[in-house]
Amino acid sequence: MRGKKFDAGTQKAKKKPMVPHGEGSEQRIRYRDDLIWGIHPVTEMLQSQPDRVTEIILQKDRRSRAWQDAIETARRMGVKCTFADRIKITGSTEPVHHQGIVARCASVSLEDFSTMLDRFRAGCAGNGKPRIMVCDTIQDPHNLGAIIRSAHAAGVSDLVLTRERSAPLGGTAAKASAGAIAKVRIASVANLADALTRLKDAGAWIFGAVKDELAQSIYDTDFNVPACLVVGNEGKGLRPLVKKQCDFLVSIPMAGDIDSLNSSVAAAVILFEMVRQAIASR
């Protein structure tokens, strides 16, 4: 019989806890302020504030009922589960007794993307021109915090992040945002290309920031439309599938020898060109 384990003496079936296959080895996690660990703290966070939990990492040799409940709760709430043979938290000044479970948490609650989408669609009604900011795999928390700060200063209150390969919304990002992280709404999506398609269906024009001589200058671009600005990864920029979803690829003209800007600086320059155009059109 599959899924059962029999004791040779009693022939009684024993249920075997489900552990996913395909993941393993040692998971080394750098100690940061976005981590919580231990079965009770993680379970409590999943039950009380699931929208703050972005991922739980579990050690496969644990078999308690509480451990299994945490997996079931996380999956029910749409939280990513990662399994490893061993978990090691590095960089802490004190021993970390994680009990085989670690959670990554955002310093703010995340909003459901569908709710953000509905608000954008409503903003388009009656010739409105809502703005939304999208970060494609921004991995440096300082950059992410600076982008959030610039977005808030430019009047953009809705941001979308990628669930995978995105910097944590922990203390570093919060500090870099100078408090703006608590004043904007943030959603996290698993498939950014699909999210951009849904934004276009809701009325958005997608502007992708790139370093490309063939892209049009931001100073020749009309941003006075319902707009979504997408900024890419610090090193590789926008991913191909994300770039494919953009209606316009835009770039910042450079006068000096350096041919690119930090992602957070580029975001700020383009956001405030949007602000300038909006003021000029009044």
C-alpha positions as CSV (number, residue, x, y, z in Angstrom):
1,M,0.0,0.0,0.0
2,R,1.4,3.4,-1.0
3,G,1.5,6.2,1.6
4,K,1.5,3.7,4.6
5,K,4.2,2.3,6.7
6,F,3.7,-1.0,8.5
7,D,5.2,-2.2,11.8
8,A,6.4,-5.8,11.3
9,G,5.1,-6.8,14.7
10,T,1.7,-5.3,14.9
11,Q,0.9,-4.8,11.1
12,K,-0.7,-1.5,12.1
13,A,-0.5,1.3,9.5
14,K,1.2,4.5,10.6
15,K,0.6,7.7,8.8
16,K,3.6,9.4,7.3
17,P,3.7,13.2,7.4
18,M,3.8,14.8,4.0
19,V,7.2,16.3,3.1
20,P,7.6,17.8,-0.4
21,H,10.4,16.4,-2.6
22,G,12.8,18.3,-4.8
23,E,14.2,20.7,-2.3
24,G,17.1,20.0,0.1
25,S,20.6,20.6,1.3
26,E,21.5,23.2,3.9
27,Q,19.6,26.5,3.9
28,R,21.9,29.2,5.2
29,I,20.0,32.3,6.3
30,R,21.7,35.6,7.2
31,Y,20.4,37.0,10.4
32,R,18.3,40.0,9.7
33,D,15.5,42.0,11.3
34,D,12.9,40.5,9.0
35,L,13.2,37.0,10.5
36,I,11.3,35.2,13.2
37,W,11.8,31.6,14.2
38,G,10.5,28.9,16.5
39,I,7.3,27.0,16.0
40,H,5.1,29.0,18.3
41,P,6.2,32.5,17.2
42,V,5.9,31.5,13.5
43,T,2.5,29.9,14.0
44,E,1.2,32.9,15.9
45,M,2.4,35.2,13.1
46,L,0.7,33.0,10.5
47,Q,-2.6,33.1,12.4
48,S,-2.6,36.7,13.5
49,Q,-0.8,38.6,10.6
50,P,-0.5,36.3,7.6
51,D,-0.3,39.2,5.2
52,R,3.1,40.1,6.7
53,V,4.6,36.6,6.2
54,T,6.4,36.4,2.8
55,E,8.0,32.9,3.2
56,I,8.5,30.1,5.7
57,I,11.6,27.9,5.6
58,L,11.2,24.4,7.2
59,Q,13.6,21.7,8.1
60,K,12.5,18.4,6.7
61,D,13.5,16.2,9.6
62,R,10.8,17.7,11.9
63,R,7.5,15.8,12.2
64,S,5.4,17.4,14.9
65,R,1.8,18.2,14.6
66,A,2.5,21.9,15.1
67,W,5.1,21.8,12.3
68,Q,2.5,20.2,9.9
69,D,-0.1,22.7,11.0
70,A,2.2,25.6,10.1
71,I,2.7,24.2,6.6
72,E,-1.1,23.8,6.1
73,T,-1.8,27.3,7.5
74,A,0.9,28.8,5.2
75,R,-0.4,27.1,2.1
76,R,-4.0,28.1,3.0
77,M,-2.8,31.8,3.3
78,G,-0.8,31.6,0.0
79,V,2.6,31.9,1.8
80,K,5.6,30.3,0.1
81,C,7.0,27.2,1.8
82,T,10.7,26.3,1.3
83,F,12.0,23.0,2.6
84,A,15.6,22.2,3.4
85,D,17.6,19.3,5.0
86,R,19.1,21.7,7.5
87,I,18.6,25.3,8.5
88,K,21.5,27.5,9.7
89,I,21.1,31.1,10.7
90,T,24.4,32.9,10.4
91,G,25.6,36.3,11.6
92,S,23.8,36.3,15.0
93,T,25.7,37.3,18.1
94,E,23.7,34.7,20.1
95,P,22.8,31.1,19.4
96,V,19.5,30.8,17.4
97,H,17.3,27.8,18.3
98,H,15.0,27.9,15.4
99,Q,13.2,24.5,16.0
100,G,13.3,23.7,12.3
101,I,11.1,26.7,11.2
102,V,12.0,30.3,10.2
103,A,9.7,32.9,8.7
104,R,10.6,36.0,6.7
105,C,8.3,38.9,7.5
106,A,7.6,42.3,6.1
107,S,7.6,45.3,8.5
108,V,4.3,46.3,7.0
109,S,1.2,44.4,6.0
110,L,0.9,43.5,2.3
111,E,-2.2,44.3,0.3
112,D,-3.9,41.8,-2.0
113,F,-3.0,42.7,-5.7
114,S,-6.6,42.3,-6.8
115,T,-7.6,45.1,-4.3
116,M,-4.9,47.3,-5.7
117,L,-6.1,46.5,-9.2
118,D,-9.7,47.4,-8.4
119,R,-8.6,50.8,-7.0
120,F,-6.5,51.5,-10.1
121,R,-9.5,50.6,-12.3
122,A,-11.7,52.9,-10.3
123,G,-9.1,55.7,-10.6
124,C,-9.2,55.4,-14.4
125,A,-13.0,56.1,-14.4
126,G,-13.9,59.6,-15.5
127,N,-10.6,60.2,-17.2
128,G,-8.6,59.8,-14.0
129,K,-4.8,59.3,-14.2
130,P,-3.7,57.0,-11.4
131,R,-0.1,56.0,-10.9
132,I,1.4,52.8,-9.8
133,M,5.1,51.8,-9.3
134,V,6.4,48.3,-10.0
135,C,9.8,46.9,-8.9
136,D,11.1,43.9,-10.9
137,T,13.3,41.9,-8.6
138,I,14.9,44.8,-6.7
139,Q,17.3,42.9,-4.4
140,D,19.0,45.7,-2.4
141,P,16.9,46.7,0.6
142,H,18.5,50.2,0.5
143,N,17.4,50.7,-3.1
144,L,13.9,49.3,-2.4
145,G,13.5,51.7,0.6
146,A,14.7,54.7,-1.5
147,I,12.3,53.8,-4.3
148,I,9.4,53.7,-1.8
149,R,10.5,57.0,-0.4
150,S,10.6,58.6,-3.9
151,A,7.3,57.1,-4.9
152,H,5.6,58.5,-1.9
153,A,7.2,61.9,-2.4
154,A,6.0,61.9,-6.1
155,G,2.4,61.1,-5.0
156,V,2.4,57.4,-5.9
157,S,0.7,55.4,-3.1
158,D,0.6,51.9,-4.7
159,L,3.7,49.7,-5.3
160,V,4.0,46.1,-6.6
161,L,7.0,43.9,-5.8
162,T,8.0,40.4,-7.0
163,R,7.5,37.6,-4.5
164,E,10.7,35.9,-5.6
165,R,14.2,37.6,-5.6
166,S,13.0,40.8,-4.0
167,A,14.6,42.6,-1.1
168,P,12.8,42.0,2.3
169,L,10.6,44.7,3.6
170,G,12.4,44.7,6.9
171,G,14.2,47.3,9.0
172,T,16.8,48.2,6.4
173,A,14.2,49.0,3.7
174,A,12.0,50.8,6.3
175,K,14.9,52.9,7.4
176,A,15.9,53.8,3.8
177,S,12.3,54.8,3.1
178,A,12.4,57.4,5.9
179,G,9.0,56.3,7.1
180,A,7.4,56.2,3.7
181,I,7.0,52.4,3.9
182,A,4.2,52.9,6.4
183,K,2.4,55.5,4.1
184,V,2.1,53.5,0.9
185,R,0.3,50.3,-0.1
186,I,2.4,47.4,-1.2
187,A,1.4,44.2,-3.0
188,S,3.6,41.2,-3.8
189,V,3.0,39.0,-6.9
190,A,4.3,35.7,-8.0
191,N,4.1,36.3,-11.7
192,L,4.9,39.9,-12.7
193,A,4.3,39.5,-16.4
194,D,0.7,38.3,-15.6
195,A,0.2,41.2,-13.1
196,L,1.2,43.7,-15.8
197,T,-1.3,42.2,-18.2
198,R,-4.0,42.6,-15.6
199,L,-2.9,46.2,-15.1
200,K,-3.2,46.9,-18.8
201,D,-6.7,45.4,-18.8
202,A,-7.5,47.8,-15.9
203,G,-6.5,50.7,-18.1
204,A,-2.8,51.2,-17.4
205,W,-0.1,52.1,-19.9
206,I,3.1,50.3,-18.9
207,F,6.4,52.2,-19.0
208,G,9.5,50.2,-18.6
209,A,12.7,52.0,-17.5
210,V,15.7,50.7,-19.5
211,K,19.3,51.6,-20.5
212,D,18.9,51.4,-24.2
213,E,19.8,53.8,-27.0
214,L,16.7,52.8,-28.9
215,A,14.4,53.5,-26.1
216,Q,12.6,56.9,-26.2
217,S,13.7,59.7,-23.9
218,I,11.6,60.3,-20.8
219,Y,11.5,64.0,-22.0
220,D,9.8,62.9,-25.2
221,T,7.3,60.6,-23.5
222,D,3.8,61.6,-22.6
223,F,3.2,60.3,-19.0
224,N,-0.2,62.1,-18.7
225,V,-2.1,58.8,-18.9
226,P,-3.0,56.1,-16.3
227,A,0.6,55.0,-15.8
228,C,2.5,52.1,-14.4
229,L,6.3,52.6,-14.1
230,V,8.4,49.4,-14.0
231,V,12.0,49.6,-12.7
232,G,14.3,46.6,-13.0
233,N,16.9,44.7,-11.1
234,E,20.1,46.6,-10.1
235,G,22.4,44.6,-12.4
236,K,20.3,43.1,-15.2
237,G,17.4,45.5,-15.5
238,L,14.0,44.3,-16.6
239,R,13.6,40.6,-17.3
240,P,12.7,39.7,-20.9
241,L,9.1,38.6,-20.2
242,V,8.5,41.8,-18.1
243,K,10.0,44.0,-20.9
244,K,7.7,42.3,-23.4
245,Q,4.7,43.5,-21.4
246,C,5.7,47.1,-21.6
247,D,3.9,49.5,-23.9
248,F,6.8,51.9,-23.9
249,L,10.5,51.5,-23.1
250,V,11.9,54.7,-21.8
251,S,15.4,55.9,-20.8
252,I,17.0,58.9,-19.1
253,P,19.4,60.9,-21.4
254,M,23.0,60.9,-20.0
255,A,25.4,63.8,-20.5
256,G,28.4,62.3,-18.6
257,D,30.6,59.3,-19.1
258,I,28.6,57.0,-16.8
259,D,25.9,55.4,-18.9
260,S,23.5,54.3,-16.2
261,L,22.0,55.3,-12.8
262,N,21.3,53.4,-9.7
263,S,17.8,51.9,-9.9
264,S,16.4,54.0,-7.1
265,V,17.9,57.2,-8.6
266,A,16.5,56.3,-12.0
267,A,13.1,55.7,-10.5
268,A,13.1,59.1,-8.8
269,V,14.1,60.9,-12.0
270,I,11.3,59.3,-14.0
271,L,8.7,59.7,-11.2
272,F,9.4,63.4,-10.9
273,E,9.3,63.9,-14.7
274,M,5.8,62.5,-14.4
275,V,5.1,65.0,-11.7
276,R,6.5,67.8,-13.8
277,Q,4.2,66.9,-16.7
278,A,1.2,66.6,-14.5
279,I,1.8,70.1,-13.1
280,A,2.4,71.6,-16.6
281,S,-0.8,70.1,-18.0
282,R,-3.0,71.8,-15.4
